[in-house]
Amino acid sequence: MMKKLLVSIGLAPLLLGCAGNFAAANAAPAPLFDPVLDDIRRELPAGWQFRLPASIPGEGDLYPFISEATDTKLVISLGMTPDCNAMNCTIGMIGATDAESVTTDWPPEGRDRTSVSLTEEVDGYHLLRGEGPAAVRYVMWQQDGLVYAIATLADALPQDELVSVARSMATESPISR
């Protein structure tokens, strides 16, 4: 079921299972990403920069790992256990894909789509896809020649908190090789 949901929500989502307060952007990504920063740098496609949030809810109980790395996509999954490396223990993802490889039109399609300001220069979209308990809340935006996407089950995280995570990502200094 989880794998089917993650496939259905599409482009590099972040599926968070808990809510919380967000701190203002720091000078570095959230500490929970420290164990995978070198791996992210190694897996970055040539010429890419990758953004991570300064904070996310429940970060003390989440364990990041690279779940997909190609020449057009990088996905960081968030596991519920330290030894997680599969979809059955993954509760979230963040990622990006090359804007040129996105085959859908921009802006992204979805229910209740609204424009959100992430920085003075970067705007994105908040939208919903799916129905009932499988409804997914997204924030998607284009930055650095990439399309970033984060998502959560609609019931798990309110729009304003998901937008805060996206804003944190958009304002953080990017990681590069």
trRosetta pair geometry for C-beta under 8 A, 3 or more apart (Angstrom, degrees):
i j d omega theta_ij theta_ji phi_ij phi_ji
1 4 5.7 -57 -149 36 29 111
1 5 6.4 29 154 -19 65 106
2 5 5.7 -55 -150 36 32 112
2 6 6.3 29 155 -17 66 107
2 87 5.6 169 109 152 108 96
2 88 6.2 136 53 -112 138 44
2 90 7.2 149 155 63 133 84
3 6 5.8 -56 -146 38 31 109
3 7 6.3 31 155 -17 65 106
3 87 4.5 78 -87 123 87 156
3 88 7.5 -29 -43 -64 99 66
4 7 5.9 -55 -148 38 29 110
4 8 6.2 26 155 -19 64 110
5 8 5.7 -61 -147 38 29 109
5 9 6.4 20 160 -17 66 107
5 15 7.8 91 123 -114 116 156
5 134 6.1 -141 -118 -143 106 99
5 136 7.7 145 -179 -64 97 125
6 9 6.2 -56 -144 34 30 104
6 13 7.1 -154 -145 51 72 119
6 15 6.9 -93 -99 -19 89 148
6 87 6.1 -134 24 -144 152 120
6 90 7.5 34 -79 92 152 126
6 93 7.2 89 -145 -4 115 137
7 10 7.9 43 167 -66 35 39
8 129 8.0 -169 141 127 89 120
8 130 6.9 85 130 -81 124 117
8 134 7.6 4 88 172 146 123
9 13 4.8 -10 120 -26 124 158
9 15 7.3 122 56 -73 163 113
9 129 6.4 146 -127 77 70 127
9 130 7.3 -42 -89 -30 85 129
9 136 4.6 -11 -116 55 122 179
9 138 7.6 170 -174 -72 103 111
9 151 5.6 -169 168 102 136 165
10 13 6.8 90 71 -37 58 110
10 129 7.8 19 11 69 119 168
10 149 7.5 -53 104 139 91 168
11 95 7.6 -145 161 85 64 105
11 97 5.8 -94 -151 4 104 133
11 102 7.4 14 -103 -115 144 104
11 140 7.1 56 85 -114 131 126
11 147 6.6 -32 174 114 147 119
11 149 4.5 101 107 9 98 156
12 73 6.6 -165 -62 -158 114 101
12 74 7.7 41 -115 79 135 47
12 75 5.1 -148 -120 -100 85 91
12 93 6.2 -136 -170 136 52 114
12 94 6.7 25 162 165 96 29
12 95 2.7 -122 -153 76 119 106
12 96 5.9 -127 104 -36 174 17
12 97 5.9 -172 -16 -29 127 93
12 148 7.3 -88 97 -154 133 44
12 149 4.8 126 77 55 85 101
13 92 7.8 -109 123 -160 77 62
13 93 5.2 73 81 69 55 106
13 94 7.8 -53 141 -94 23 34
13 95 7.6 -12 12 31 21 99
13 136 7.0 -27 -147 180 154 137
13 138 6.8 -83 -119 -108 103 94
13 149 5.6 -52 -88 127 54 108
13 150 6.5 88 -161 -161 52 25
13 151 3.5 -34 -155 30 112 117
14 56 7.9 -122 -179 -130 139 141
14 78 7.5 48 -148 1 83 124
14 92 4.9 21 -170 -176 65 103
14 93 5.4 -130 -94 80 43 44
14 94 4.3 18 -76 -75 112 74
14 95 7.9 168 -56 3 78 68
14 149 7.6 -177 -3 124 80 62
14 150 3.5 -12 22 -151 121 83
14 151 5.6 147 53 37 54 47
14 152 6.6 -22 106 -57 78 76
14 165 7.0 -131 94 133 157 147
15 90 7.7 79 60 134 118 89
15 91 6.1 -135 103 160 92 48
15 92 4.4 -155 65 -107 56 57
15 93 6.1 32 9 16 84 78
15 136 7.5 -57 -105 -133 95 111
15 151 5.9 -6 -76 94 65 86
15 152 5.8 129 -143 -115 41 45
15 153 6.6 55 -157 -28 91 76
16 19 7.6 102 125 -78 124 49
16 56 6.7 -147 -107 178 131 114
16 57 6.2 86 -180 55 138 105
16 58 7.4 147 -167 39 101 120
16 78 7.7 15 -101 62 65 150
16 91 6.9 48 -142 137 28 99
16 92 4.9 33 -77 -92 49 138
16 152 4.4 -32 39 -107 86 117
16 156 6.0 177 93 128 76 129
16 157 5.3 45 75 -38 121 141
16 162 7.8 -168 25 -100 130 88
16 165 7.8 -172 -37 -59 147 165
17 58 7.3 -57 71 56 80 165
17 80 7.8 6 24 -88 153 109
17 91 4.2 -55 -20 -173 122 131
17 92 6.9 -126 -13 -43 80 103
17 153 7.7 41 -105 19 54 116
17 156 5.9 -88 -139 -149 29 142
18 57 5.2 -142 102 127 83 116
18 58 4.1 83 67 -40 131 142
18 61 7.9 48 17 61 149 129
18 156 7.0 -62 -60 -174 15 102
18 157 8.0 58 105 -72 21 96
19 57 5.3 -93 -173 -143 20 172
19 156 6.7 176 -49 160 90 61
19 157 5.1 161 -93 -108 91 70
19 158 7.1 54 -127 5 138 81
19 161 6.0 52 -147 118 97 174
20 57 3.1 149 28 -130 103 99
20 58 6.0 166 -14 -31 137 66
20 161 7.7 127 59 -154 40 137
21 57 7.5 112 31 -98 29 91
22 55 5.4 157 -150 86 68 113
22 56 7.6 -2 -110 -108 94 28
22 57 7.4 -67 -70 -55 77 78
22 161 6.5 157 -23 -149 119 76
22 164 4.2 159 42 140 161 134
22 165 6.6 -136 -107 -67 141 61
22 168 6.5 -128 -177 -45 126 135
23 26 7.0 27 112 -44 121 98
23 54 6.4 -104 84 118 95 113
23 55 4.6 88 34 -4 94 154
24 54 7.3 -20 119 91 36 155
25 54 4.5 165 -137 -23 50 148
25 167 7.6 -116 -52 127 112 81
25 168 5.1 171 -88 -136 85 68
25 171 4.5 -99 -67 97 166 121
25 172 5.8 -150 -153 -71 114 68
26 29 8.0 -150 68 -44 108 3
26 30 7.9 120 30 -81 128 47
26 54 4.3 146 18 -151 83 119
26 55 7.5 91 -8 -34 111 92
26 172 7.7 17 61 -112 62 95
27 173 7.1 14 -172 4 57 122
28 54 7.4 106 82 -123 41 79
28 172 7.7 41 -178 -153 12 108
28 173 7.6 -32 -96 45 42 108
29 33 4.5 -34 124 52 131 142
29 37 7.3 170 47 -92 133 110
29 52 3.7 22 -123 88 131 123
29 53 6.8 79 -146 72 80 33
29 54 6.6 -131 -137 -99 32 39
29 172 6.2 63 -81 -166 67 151
29 175 7.3 -17 -29 -50 131 117
30 33 5.7 96 71 -1 75 100
30 52 6.8 -116 22 142 81 110
30 53 5.9 14 -19 96 113 78
30 54 5.9 105 -58 159 73 26
30 55 5.0 123 -94 -99 113 39
30 56 5.9 -81 -32 8 166 82
30 59 5.3 -117 168 -133 139 156
31 34 5.4 -11 -168 -22 59 116
31 59 7.3 110 60 140 77 135
32 56 7.5 -75 39 43 140 105
32 59 4.2 -138 -28 -179 139 102
32 60 7.3 -130 -82 -77 115 27
32 62 5.7 39 -174 78 151 95
32 63 7.7 -124 -174 -99 103 30
32 64 6.2 115 136 -13 93 110
33 36 5.8 -76 -167 54 65 95
33 37 6.0 87 137 -62 90 85
33 40 7.7 4 179 -21 110 144
33 52 5.2 29 -69 177 171 161
33 64 5.5 11 -110 24 65 159
33 76 7.6 9 -123 -178 107 155
34 37 5.9 -32 -145 -11 32 116
35 63 8.0 -20 57 -156 144 76
35 64 7.1 159 66 61 98 93
36 39 4.7 -58 -161 47 69 118
36 40 5.7 77 138 -30 86 97
36 64 4.9 -105 10 105 145 110
36 65 6.4 -168 -92 -106 140 35
36 66 6.5 163 -164 -35 127 85
36 76 6.8 135 117 -136 151 116
37 40 5.6 -51 -147 33 31 113
37 41 6.5 32 155 -19 64 103
37 175 6.7 -146 -151 -129 86 141
38 41 5.7 -52 -150 35 34 113
38 42 6.4 34 152 -18 65 105
39 42 5.7 -55 -149 37 33 111
39 43 6.1 17 158 -9 67 114
39 66 5.6 -141 139 -16 122 127
40 43 6.0 -67 -143 46 27 102
40 44 6.5 48 155 -49 64 93
40 50 6.0 -127 174 73 117 148
40 52 7.9 -48 -128 -47 172 126
40 66 6.8 172 -85 -75 63 116
40 74 7.3 85 -147 178 82 137
40 76 7.0 -12 -95 -80 114 123
40 175 5.8 27 117 121 127 154
41 44 5.9 -34 -150 -1 30 117
41 175 6.3 -111 -77 164 80 110
41 176 7.4 48 -127 117 88 25
41 177 5.5 124 -172 -117 84 47
43 66 5.7 123 0 -140 170 160
43 69 3.9 -69 -172 -141 124 152
43 74 6.2 130 122 -124 110 113
44 48 4.7 -151 -177 74 97 112
44 49 7.7 18 -154 -102 140 19
44 50 5.9 -134 -106 -17 110 119
44 74 6.6 -15 -108 -75 54 155
44 175 7.3 -157 -69 113 140 96
44 176 6.9 -174 137 -149 171 42
44 177 5.4 -144 68 -59 128 88
45 48 4.7 78 64 -14 79 129
45 70 7.6 2 -68 110 119 44
45 71 4.9 107 -118 -148 126 51
45 72 7.1 60 -58 -60 162 25
45 74 7.2 -141 -8 -45 91 110
45 98 7.5 -40 63 -63 159 114
46 177 7.8 -18 -118 -17 48 149
48 74 7.3 138 145 -10 160 136
48 96 7.8 157 -162 93 124 132
48 144 7.6 84 -157 140 60 120
48 145 8.0 -125 -114 79 66 110
48 146 6.9 68 -141 -64 99 129
48 176 7.4 -180 101 -123 52 74
49 144 5.0 -101 58 -163 108 151
49 146 7.9 -137 65 -4 68 132
49 174 3.4 50 164 140 117 145
49 175 6.6 149 -166 67 68 42
49 176 4.8 -38 -106 -77 81 94
50 74 5.9 -60 -106 84 136 149
50 96 6.2 -160 -126 22 81 133
50 146 8.0 43 -103 -7 59 175
50 174 6.1 132 55 -166 27 93
50 175 4.8 -30 64 59 86 100
50 176 7.7 156 17 -78 70 45
51 96 7.5 88 33 -48 83 136
51 143 7.2 4 -8 94 145 133
51 144 7.5 156 -28 8 111 143
51 148 6.6 -29 55 -99 116 147
51 169 4.5 102 131 -180 116 83
51 170 6.8 58 162 -83 163 27
51 172 5.4 136 -157 69 93 108
51 174 5.1 -62 -73 -106 77 80
51 175 7.3 173 -83 10 28 81
52 76 7.4 -3 -104 39 106 162
52 94 6.9 112 -124 99 67 149
52 169 6.5 -96 158 -119 10 86
52 172 6.3 -79 68 102 54 163
52 175 6.8 34 -3 -16 104 122
53 56 5.3 97 80 -55 141 92
53 94 7.3 -144 -10 -103 100 164
53 165 5.1 -42 -103 -163 152 75
53 168 4.1 57 -149 103 85 122
53 169 4.8 -49 -75 -62 70 80
53 172 6.8 -173 -129 -27 22 142
54 168 4.6 -121 23 -166 89 114
54 171 7.9 -33 -22 79 120 98
54 172 5.7 180 -52 -83 84 113
55 59 6.5 -107 -158 -25 67 144
55 165 8.0 -112 89 -111 58 73
55 168 6.4 -114 39 -143 65 162
56 59 5.2 115 64 -71 80 100
56 62 7.3 -29 89 33 123 157
56 78 8.0 -106 102 -96 156 158
56 165 5.7 48 -109 -121 84 117
57 157 7.2 -176 21 -108 143 117
57 161 7.2 17 -36 173 128 130
58 61 5.2 -51 176 45 93 105
58 62 6.0 93 117 -29 91 107
59 62 5.6 -67 -141 36 40 112
61 80 7.3 -3 151 -149 94 62
62 78 4.4 -15 -170 -173 120 112
62 79 7.0 132 -165 63 62 43
62 80 7.3 -40 -114 -99 58 39
62 91 7.2 -108 -116 58 101 116
62 92 7.1 -22 -139 41 135 122
63 78 6.9 128 59 -165 39 57
63 79 4.3 -39 70 66 96 97
63 80 7.4 -41 23 57 99 8
63 81 6.5 -49 21 99 142 23
63 82 5.1 178 -104 -107 157 42
63 84 5.8 133 76 37 121 110
64 76 5.3 -1 -164 175 112 108
64 77 7.0 150 -150 81 57 43
64 78 5.6 -31 -91 -100 66 66
64 79 7.4 176 -85 14 14 81
65 76 7.3 159 78 -158 25 66
65 77 5.7 -22 65 63 77 91
65 79 6.1 24 9 -15 112 119
65 84 6.8 -164 8 96 135 81
65 85 5.6 -88 127 -108 166 74
66 69 5.4 6 172 -39 127 116
66 74 7.3 -53 -141 -164 104 84
66 75 7.2 113 -161 80 60 58
66 76 6.0 -44 -98 -103 55 64
66 77 7.6 102 -159 16 9 82
67 75 5.0 -56 66 104 92 108
67 76 7.2 126 11 -141 86 15
67 77 3.9 57 -27 -16 131 121
67 85 7.8 170 -100 -164 80 59
67 87 7.9 92 -150 -73 140 73
67 90 7.1 30 -80 -104 149 152
67 93 6.8 -72 36 -114 138 115
68 73 5.8 -17 127 116 116 113
68 74 7.1 177 97 -145 73 25
68 75 4.0 36 47 33 100 116
68 95 7.3 18 64 -124 105 156
69 73 7.4 -155 -130 97 24 67
69 74 5.4 24 -114 -116 73 75
69 75 7.5 -134 -60 32 54 67
70 73 4.9 31 44 45 102 85
70 74 7.8 -149 36 -66 55 53
71 98 7.9 -4 131 -27 63 139
72 97 5.8 27 149 -161 80 84
72 98 4.4 -81 -147 15 77 117
72 101 4.2 50 -163 -22 136 168
73 95 6.6 33 -176 163 85 128
73 96 7.3 -174 -143 95 53 47
73 97 4.5 -12 -99 -106 84 87
73 98 7.3 -92 -58 0 55 78
73 101 7.6 -105 -49 87 88 148
74 95 5.6 -168 97 -150 55 94
74 96 5.9 8 52 53 90 81
74 97 8.0 -179 22 -80 56 48
75 93 5.4 -10 -172 -166 102 121
75 94 7.6 161 -153 83 57 34
75 95 3.7 -31 -105 -82 59 150
76 93 6.6 150 80 -155 47 64
76 94 5.3 -12 61 61 100 83
76 95 6.1 168 16 -75 65 81
77 84 7.8 -121 117 127 115 114
77 87 7.9 -106 -140 -99 154 55
77 90 4.6 -44 180 -136 124 129
77 92 6.9 150 -162 90 57 48
77 93 4.9 -30 -103 -95 63 86
78 90 6.6 108 69 -158 47 76
78 91 5.8 -58 96 66 96 79
78 92 3.9 1 43 65 120 97
78 93 6.7 -152 7 -69 80 35
78 94 7.7 54 -31 -4 107 88
79 82 7.5 142 98 -94 125 9
79 83 7.9 -128 142 76 153 30
79 84 2.6 170 -158 76 141 143
79 85 7.2 -32 -74 -56 148 36
79 89 5.2 31 -153 119 95 100
79 90 5.5 -55 -95 -97 63 60
79 91 7.2 108 -144 12 19 80
80 84 6.1 109 41 -61 57 149
80 89 5.2 -122 38 -180 96 83
80 90 7.5 -161 -10 -100 83 14
80 91 5.4 84 -59 -21 96 116
81 84 4.8 126 59 -41 76 97
81 89 5.6 -52 23 -178 101 140
84 89 3.9 -136 -122 103 111 125
84 90 6.3 148 166 -70 129 63
86 89 6.1 70 67 23 79 91
86 90 7.1 -137 103 -23 36 102
87 90 5.2 -60 -139 26 38 121
90 93 7.0 29 168 -55 126 91
92 152 7.5 -13 -114 -99 108 79
93 151 7.9 8 64 44 87 89
94 148 7.8 0 -177 -166 87 96
94 149 8.0 -177 -150 87 53 52
94 150 5.4 -9 -114 -99 86 94
94 169 7.3 -164 -165 -99 136 144
95 148 7.5 -179 102 -142 35 63
95 149 6.8 -11 68 56 73 82
96 146 4.1 19 177 167 126 134
96 147 6.5 154 -157 75 72 43
96 148 4.8 -34 -97 -93 93 67
96 149 7.6 149 -98 15 45 69
97 101 5.9 -104 162 74 104 113
97 102 6.2 119 102 -67 120 89
97 146 6.6 145 71 -161 29 85
97 147 5.3 -19 62 58 83 96
97 149 7.9 3 8 6 98 110
98 101 4.4 71 74 7 101 109
98 102 7.5 -158 93 -23 55 77
98 145 7.1 -16 -147 142 68 90
98 146 6.3 -62 -105 -112 32 70
98 147 7.7 14 98 14 15 86
99 102 5.8 -40 -158 8 40 116
99 142 5.7 58 -103 -136 131 112
99 145 5.6 -127 15 178 118 50
99 146 5.9 -157 -35 -123 87 14
99 147 5.1 122 -95 -35 70 88
100 145 7.9 -9 -18 -178 93 93
102 106 7.2 65 108 -57 140 100
102 147 5.3 54 -56 -4 143 152
104 108 6.6 57 111 -120 134 69
104 109 7.0 -108 179 4 133 100
105 109 7.7 65 63 -39 92 97
106 142 7.0 11 -141 -40 150 133
106 147 7.9 -142 -96 -104 120 126
107 113 6.8 135 123 177 129 141
107 125 5.2 113 -170 -50 125 151
107 140 7.9 139 -165 87 82 115
108 113 7.4 -174 86 -120 74 131
108 125 5.9 -172 43 73 95 143
108 127 6.2 -146 98 25 106 152
108 138 7.3 -68 100 110 151 148
108 140 5.0 50 0 60 143 153
109 113 7.4 -96 -158 -54 29 144
109 127 7.6 152 129 179 26 160
110 113 5.1 117 70 -70 84 100
110 125 7.6 139 42 138 121 122
110 127 2.9 95 85 158 137 130
110 128 5.7 155 167 59 108 35
110 129 4.9 -77 -125 -61 102 85
110 138 6.5 -139 -90 40 172 125
111 127 6.5 126 56 -174 43 83
111 128 4.4 -45 70 73 98 96
111 129 6.8 154 14 -84 91 38
112 126 7.8 -42 119 114 91 88
112 127 6.4 154 78 -139 66 55
112 128 5.2 34 44 14 110 109
113 125 5.5 -8 -163 -173 96 118
113 126 7.2 161 -147 83 46 49
113 127 4.2 -4 -97 -96 77 108
114 125 6.9 151 75 -153 35 67
114 126 5.2 -12 59 57 88 97
114 127 7.5 169 18 -73 57 63
115 123 5.7 -1 -172 176 102 122
115 124 7.6 148 -157 83 57 33
115 125 6.1 -43 -102 -99 46 68
116 123 6.8 156 80 -163 41 71
116 124 5.3 -24 65 69 94 82
116 125 6.7 148 16 -111 88 15
116 126 5.1 68 -27 -21 129 102
116 139 6.6 -51 50 -135 146 109
116 163 5.2 -127 -169 -130 153 122
116 166 7.3 76 102 85 138 142
117 120 7.9 23 -176 -97 114 26
117 122 7.8 116 -165 89 55 55
117 123 5.5 -41 -104 -107 53 80
118 122 4.5 -47 69 103 109 103
118 123 6.5 163 11 -113 85 22
118 124 5.2 51 -32 -2 124 110
118 141 5.8 -39 -8 -72 150 169
118 163 7.7 -140 -95 -170 78 81
118 166 5.7 -87 -113 130 120 98
118 167 4.9 -163 -149 -104 70 62
118 169 8.0 -41 -168 69 132 81
118 170 3.9 70 149 27 125 168
118 171 7.5 -155 155 -37 85 84
119 122 4.4 48 39 33 98 97
119 167 7.4 144 -56 -148 65 74
119 170 5.1 -147 -25 134 107 118
119 171 5.6 150 -87 -80 112 84
122 141 5.8 69 172 170 105 140
122 142 7.8 -155 -144 76 94 53
122 143 5.3 5 -120 -87 136 115
122 170 5.0 -156 87 -164 149 132
123 141 6.8 -171 108 -128 33 113
124 139 5.5 59 126 178 139 87
124 140 5.8 178 -168 88 104 36
124 141 3.0 -70 -94 -70 106 106
124 142 7.9 163 -102 10 77 52
124 148 7.9 -59 -111 72 134 99
124 166 6.0 -105 52 163 161 143
124 170 7.5 -136 -29 -67 126 142
125 138 7.6 17 103 107 84 101
125 139 7.0 170 84 -148 42 51
125 140 5.4 -14 57 58 92 85
125 141 7.1 161 13 -75 64 66
126 137 7.2 -8 -169 -174 92 89
126 138 6.8 165 -151 87 45 58
126 139 5.3 -21 -94 -95 71 78
126 159 5.6 66 -176 -153 151 107
126 162 7.1 118 -125 93 110 119
126 163 6.1 -45 -74 -75 128 104
127 137 7.8 165 88 -153 34 49
127 138 5.2 -13 61 59 79 105
127 140 7.4 -24 23 14 110 107
128 135 5.6 -2 -172 -175 112 106
128 136 6.8 151 -155 77 60 45
128 137 5.8 -27 -98 -98 77 58
128 138 7.3 175 -87 15 26 83
128 154 6.0 32 -128 -91 113 129
129 135 7.3 163 84 -153 35 60
129 136 5.2 -17 62 58 84 97
129 138 6.7 31 2 -13 104 122
130 134 4.5 -112 175 116 133 87
130 135 4.5 -174 93 -105 94 39
130 136 5.2 72 21 5 128 84
130 154 8.0 -159 76 -17 105 118
131 134 6.5 26 64 62 49 93
131 135 5.8 9 -137 -69 8 91
132 135 6.3 162 60 -25 26 94
133 153 7.6 -7 176 -164 61 123
133 155 7.1 -30 -134 -2 63 138
134 153 7.8 -86 -146 -129 25 97
135 153 7.1 90 80 -165 60 65
135 154 4.0 -19 107 2 106 135
135 155 7.5 99 64 -22 101 82
136 151 5.0 20 171 176 110 126
136 152 7.1 163 -156 83 71 26
136 153 6.2 -58 -105 -106 62 40
136 154 6.4 -139 -105 -37 8 83
137 151 6.2 159 83 -156 48 70
137 152 5.2 -17 59 63 101 78
137 153 7.2 34 12 122 89 15
137 154 4.6 120 -38 -100 98 64
137 157 6.7 -140 64 74 139 88
137 159 6.4 -134 -162 -91 137 68
137 162 5.7 -163 124 -25 120 169
138 149 6.1 -28 -158 -161 110 97
138 150 7.1 147 -153 81 59 45
138 151 4.5 -26 -95 -96 70 97
138 162 8.0 176 168 159 9 143
139 149 7.3 164 85 -148 48 50
139 150 5.4 -1 55 57 92 92
139 151 7.6 -176 20 -78 57 53
139 162 5.5 169 -19 140 117 101
139 163 5.8 149 -91 -97 145 55
139 165 7.5 157 39 73 141 91
139 166 3.9 -89 116 -57 147 151
140 147 6.5 5 -173 180 103 95
140 148 6.8 171 -149 88 53 55
140 149 4.5 -7 -103 -101 89 84
141 147 7.5 176 92 -151 29 58
141 148 5.5 -8 61 56 77 98
141 166 6.7 116 -1 -176 124 121
141 170 6.6 -4 80 -88 154 124
142 145 7.9 3 -177 -125 92 9
142 146 7.0 173 -149 86 60 39
142 147 5.5 -32 -95 -97 74 66
142 148 7.6 168 -96 15 22 76
143 146 6.4 -25 72 60 59 83
143 148 6.2 -12 34 -4 104 120
143 170 6.1 179 -60 -129 165 86
144 174 6.3 91 -82 -80 159 159
148 166 7.5 143 115 -141 122 90
148 169 6.5 177 172 130 154 140
148 170 7.7 -167 56 -77 155 81
150 162 6.6 -177 107 -168 112 93
150 165 5.8 -126 127 109 165 122
150 166 5.7 -154 33 -77 127 87
150 169 7.2 164 -34 -10 134 153
151 162 7.8 19 -133 -151 27 135
152 156 4.9 -123 165 75 110 113
152 157 4.1 15 108 31 163 121
152 162 5.7 -140 16 -95 121 122
153 156 4.3 80 65 -5 93 115
153 157 7.6 109 63 13 60 81
157 161 5.1 -117 -176 85 94 120
157 162 5.1 110 122 -58 120 95
158 161 5.0 88 62 11 80 103
158 162 7.2 -152 95 -4 39 89
159 162 5.9 -62 -148 39 31 108
159 163 6.1 30 157 -18 68 108
160 163 5.6 -53 -145 38 31 113
160 164 6.5 40 150 -26 62 102
161 164 5.3 -46 -151 28 36 118
161 165 7.0 39 150 -19 63 96
162 165 5.7 -47 -155 30 38 111
162 166 6.6 36 148 -15 65 104
163 166 5.5 -54 -149 40 37 113
163 167 6.1 42 151 -24 68 104
164 167 5.5 -49 -142 35 31 114
164 168 6.4 37 153 -22 62 103
165 168 5.6 -53 -154 33 31 115
165 169 6.6 31 150 -18 64 104
166 169 5.6 -54 -151 35 34 112
166 170 6.2 31 154 -18 67 108
167 170 5.8 -56 -144 39 30 110
167 171 6.2 13 161 -7 65 113
168 171 6.3 -68 -143 44 24 99
168 172 6.2 36 158 -36 64 106
169 172 5.9 -48 -145 19 28 115
